[in-house]
């Protein structure tokens, strides 16, 4: 097991995410507020996994490979790249009017959501005997 830990390979993961929000408010007439809101988010994942074939030999014949630690029969490198983004967009209209002791409020809105992701996986394998 120590051989697998020391020489069995490595995995490296990098994940990045960035997001934001923008808002535009317009008041064309008294009591009416129109709002446009956009919230984009971006994600980037990069994963590299290197697994090395670690053989073990027969105690009586050190030149004869009898198996491999962890069942890893090949040395492999796998790279995964995943990218994605989404955006939420809103359009809102808010009207407020006071008449004497009475308040009238009206809210009308629309929301749109879009998402896209791409994933690319590449694998290379080699057997070393």
N, C-alpha and C positions, 0 to 999 in steps of 0.2 A: 504494500500500500504506500509505503514511503517513496518508492520509485515513481508511482503514479503522481503523487503530490509534487515531487521535485522536478520531474521531467515530462509530465503528462500533458502539458499545454496551458494555455491561458485564455481568458475571455475579457474583452474590454468593451464597455458600453458607454456611449456618449449620448445624452438626451438634452435637447434644447427646446424651449418653448418661449414664445413671445406673443403678447397680445396687447390690445389697446381698445380705446373707445373714443369716438368723436361724436360731438353733438352740435347741431345748428338749430337755434331757436329764432323764430321770426314772429313779431307782433304786428300784423298788418292793420288791425283795428282794435279799439278799446275792448278788452275782455277776451280776445281770441289770441291764442298762442299756438303756432304750428312748429312742430319739432321733427327733425330728421336725425336719426341716431344710427351709427354703424359701429359694430364691434368685431374686428377681425382677430383671429388667432392662428398662429403658425407653429407647427411642430416638426422637429427633425430628429430622427433616431438613427444612430450608426452603431452596429454591433459586429464585432469580430470575434470569432471563436476558433481557436487553434487547438486541435487535439492531436497529440503525438502518439504514435504506435510505440508502446513500451513492452518489449518482449521479455520473457523470462525463460531460462534454460534448465535443462535437466542437470541435477547435481552430479550425476555420474559422467555426463557428457556435456561440457559447457558449450560445445559448438552446435548442439541440437536445441532449437527453439521448440518448446512444448506448449506455449500459450502466450497470451497477452493480458496485461493488467487492465482491469475495467472493461474487458471485452472489446477494446478498440483495436481492430484488426488492420486498420489503415490509418495513415496520418492524413488529417483533413484540415482544411481552412474554409470556414464559412463566413461570408460577409453579407450582412443584411442592412439595407438602407431603406428607411421608411420616411416619407414626407407627407404632410397633410396640412390642410388649412380649412377653416370654416369662417363664415361670416354671418352675423345676425344683423339684419337691417330693420329699422322700425320707422314708421311715419305716424305721428300722433297729432291730433287736433284737440285742443282743450279750450272750452268756452265757459266763462264765468260771468254772471250778471247778478247784481243785487237790485231788487225792486222793493223798496220800502223795507219791511222786516223779513223779506223772503230772499233766499239765495237760489239761483238756478245754475247748475253745473252740468256740462255735457262733455263727455270724452269719447272720441272716436279714434280708432287706431288700426294699423295693419302691421304684421310682422312677417318677415321672410327669413328662412334659414337655409344655407347651402353648405355642403361639406364635400370634400374630396380628399382621398388618400391614395398614395402610390407606394408599392412595396417591391423592392428588387432584391432577390436572394441569389447569391452566386456561391457555388460549392466546388472545391477542387480536392481531389483525393489522390493519394499515392500509397502504394504498398512497397515496403522496404524489406527485403529478405536478405 
